[in-house]
């Protein structure tokens, strides 16, 4: 009887629950509702029709038919990347398919771009980073470092900041942020920091974001943009970057930013706790629970160290991609990882985007469209190489707040290479001027997953990120220009 009464009561209260919230009726005309619900499709159809019209117009003076069509395709690709109407990888593949269909480039040459060294390098790097995350060695390292060096609130925040940066030297900054987030969230919880009000909570999570952003530009391993830029450079000019050469050039900016960045964070978010003993006790308990390093962790650590050493010593001779793939193969040989597990971690969209982006950039260069853009749109910068570098680096830094870092590189590299041909600038300097600023997205949560992950903690407000981010962005740009003028010439990179 009791069960029957409970069932009856539930049945009677169910309709009441349904009407707890009043139904909202859309009183607009049906045609307006349909238009509102189909905006995405309308825009896509409009883009297709516009491109069809533009493809049949007479090319501007000085631009070939194939160059003109490549330029229209490039504009449509940029629109889709910025608007997000299609996934970035799908847009890149679509632009690649259109090259042979429109007769802009031979099909064999177009699809051969998937054999570019940059594609295989980033694939190998993704697998290596996935092994570090999957085996737990990166989380173990994070807990050990925080427990060892974080004896005071400021030292703990500095350790979070520097550890995020150093891990981003050898792993994708996105993966580092995702790995550090639960560790720092556990510390914040154990310290009973209040979301939205705790200044120390803001400091800890901003330390993750800025550490990943700054450290992510230091090597080829921090993100997709560096290998993509290097691949486009090689495809267009035959020039290559060594692992150490890129790292030395980038660290001239990274090292000062690590000091300045943390000082700014402490200035904006001063610690409001007297002790972090509870957090340290929690970290030590976690370390005891995980026990000693296992077989998989030891093998992963050995393979990662050996791979980095080979990149440094044999990178130019053997090729960065070959070493990365060999390192990944060793992980499978020792059964540290499985293909099913790797599929969960590898960003296949970025890998697919590479082939399409490199093919489109090659088409712009080979048809003369890139050099035409430079002459028409950036000709007034040609008298001053420094101004040209300053402008394109600033554009790269601003664009990366809105769209994918790799997309920024794909958009600007063809223009940059054309500018080099028109002005005599060193293409390697131009590559750095585009790729390095493209990783420095501080101001908006959507600028990079590292910032988005930290923002998702609930401790930060948009204003916290934007105000501090604007200042560090200006400082980063000035440091970049200082490196171009005074430091890079010592490394043989002159404008």
C-alpha positions, 0 to 999 in steps of 0.5 A, a space after each residue: 500500500 505504501 508503494 502504491 501511495 508513493 507511486 500515486 503521489 509521484 504521478 499526481 505531482 509529475 504534471 505539476 512539475 511540468 508546469 513549474 516553468 511556464 511554456 514560452 511560445 514564439 509568436 513570430 511569423 513562421 517565415 521569420 522563425 525558419 530564417 532564424 533557425 537556418 542562418 548557418 545554412 543561409 550564410 554557407 549558401 551565400 558564401 558558395 554563390 559569392 565565390 561562384 560569381 567571383 570565380 567568373 570575374 576578370 582577374 585584376 591587373 598583374 594577377 593570373 587566372 589561377 592566382 586570382 582563383 587561389 586568392 578567392 579560395 584563400 578568402 573563403 577559407 579565412 572566412 570559414 576559419 574565423 566564423 567557425 561555420 565548419 571545423 578548422 580541419 574540414 575547412 582546410 581539407 575542403 580548400 585542398 580538394 578545391 585546388 585540383 577541381 578548379 585547376 589551380 594546382 595539379 592533383 598529384 602535387 596537391 595531395 602530396 602535401 600530406 607527405 610534408 615533414 611537418 605533418 609527421 613531426 606533429 603526429 609523432 609529437 602528439 603520440 609522445 605527449 599522449 604517452 606522458 599523460 596516459 602513463 601518469 608520469 607528467 602528473 607524478 612530476 607535477 605533484 612531486 615538484 609542487 610538494 618539493 618547492 611550494 613551501 609558501 603561497 608565493 613559491 607554490 604559485 611560482 612552481 605552478 607557473 614555471 612547471 606549466 611553462 617547462 612541461 609546455 617545452 616538451 608537450 602541447 600546451 593544451 595537454 599541460 593545462 588539462 593535466 595541471 588543472 585537476 592538480 591545482 583544483 585539488 590544492 585550491 579545494 584543500 585550502 578552501 579558497 572561495 571561487 570568484 573572490 579568492 585572489 590566491 585562487 586567481 593567481 594559481 589558475 592564471 599561473 597555469 594559463 600564462 605558464 602554458 602560453 609562454 612556455 608553449 612557444 619555446 620549442 617545436 613541441 609546445 603547439 601546432 603552429 611552429 611545425 606548421 610554420 617551419 613546414 610552410 617555410 621549407 615548402 616555399 624556400 627550401 630553408 629549414 629550422 633546427 630544433 635548437 635554432 628555433 629554441 634559442 630564438 624563442 627563448 630570447 623572448 620566453 626567458 624574460 617573459 617568465 620573470 616579467 609574467 610572474 611578477 605581473 601575476 603577483 601584482 594583479 593577484 596578491 596571495 591572500 592566504 598565510 599558509 599552504 600547509 593543507 595543500 602540501 599535505 594533500 599533495 604528499 598523500 597523493 604521492 604516497 597513494 600513487 606509489 613508486 614509478 611503474 614500468 610504463 612511466 620509466 620507459 616513457 621517460 627514457 624514450 622522451 629524453 632520448 628523443 629530445 637528445 636526438 632532436 638536438 644532436 641529429 635533428 638537421 641530419 636525420 630530420 625532426 619528423 623521422 626522430 619523432 616517429 621512431 620515438 613513437 614506435 619505441 613506445 609501441 614496441 615496449 607496449 607502453 601505449 596502445 593505438 586505441 589509447 593514442 586515439 583518445 589523445 591525438 588531435 587528428 583535426 590538427 594533423 589533417 589541417 596541416 596538409 590542407 593549409 600547406 597545400 593552399 599556401 603552396 598554391 598562393 606562392 606558386 601562382 603568384 597570388 601571395 606576392 600580388 597581395 604584398 605589392 597591393 596591400 603591404 607595399 607601403 611597408 616595403 621601405 622599412 623591414 622592421 616596420 613590416 616585421 612589427 606590423 605582421 607580428 602584431 596582426 598575428 598576436 591580435 588574430 590569435 585571440 580570435 581564431 586557432 593559432 595554427 589557422 593564424 599561421 596558415 593565413 599569414 605565412 603565404 603573405 609573409 613569404 610574399 613580403 620576403 620576396 618583395 623586400 628581401 627580408 630573411 624568410 626565417 625571421 618572417 617565419 618566427 615573426 608570425 609563429 611566435 606571436 601566434 602563440 601569445 593569446 593572453 586576453 580572451 578565454 577563447 584565445 587558447 585552451 589553456 586560458 579557457 581551462 583556467 577560466 572554467 575553474 570558476 575562480 576567474 572573471 573575464 575582466 581578470 583575464 583581459 586587464 592583465 592579459 592586455 598588459 602582458 601582450 604589449 610587453 610580449 610584443 615589445 620584447 619580441 621587437 627588441 629580440 629582432 633588433 638586438 638579439 637575433 642578429 647574434 644568432 645569424 637572424 638579421 632583417 
